[in-house]
Amino acid sequence: MPEALTNDIAVLTTGGTIDKVYFDAKSTFEIGHSVVEELLRQAHVDGGYVVREVMRMDSLEMTDDDRNLIAQAAADAKEQYVVVTHGTDTMTCTAKCMQGMQWGEQLADKTIVLTGALSPARFAKSDATFNVGMAFAAVQSLPCGVYIVMNGQVFVAGEVQKDTENNVFQRC
């Protein structure tokens, strides 16, 4: 008989569009509580993960210190598989940081997938559910390394860019 699932996947939340809350058309947004656990519940993912909030911020406000904090949280996670929810504007920068020389050795035995959403998960027509689901599948299927999962594709960190004009990720 197979063993029961344990917390094999760490989900590190950092904020970004996926967790944005808009109060009305004239107001600005704020980063709310992460919706990732609710998305996973709706998808009937009944265990095998733990959610940890690292920060709540728009990725445009992130500094190198913030990126290092995310990388440190991934390194400190006892889980081999790590999904990071992140704002899309600077997701590629954080992925490169995690792949870089400073973190490469500490993260070498982990599979890390960064994902997010181009519209808030709280919106009816959001890509959040699809992206989180795909990130969960990818993190369990890929070899050790750092990846970005967006737009139905898996990208190796350092080989992807966001096309802000068309609001999609693409290989570079």
Secondary structure, DSSP 4 states (H G I P E B T S, - for coil): -PPPP-S-EEEEEEESGGGEEE-STTS-EEE-S--HHHHHHHTT--SSEEEEEEEEE-GGG--HHHHHHHHHHHHH-S-SEEEEE--SSSHHHHHHHHHSHHHHTTTTT-EEEEE--SS-TTSTT-SHHHHHHHHHHHHHHSPSEEEEEETTEEEETTSEEEETTTTEEEE-
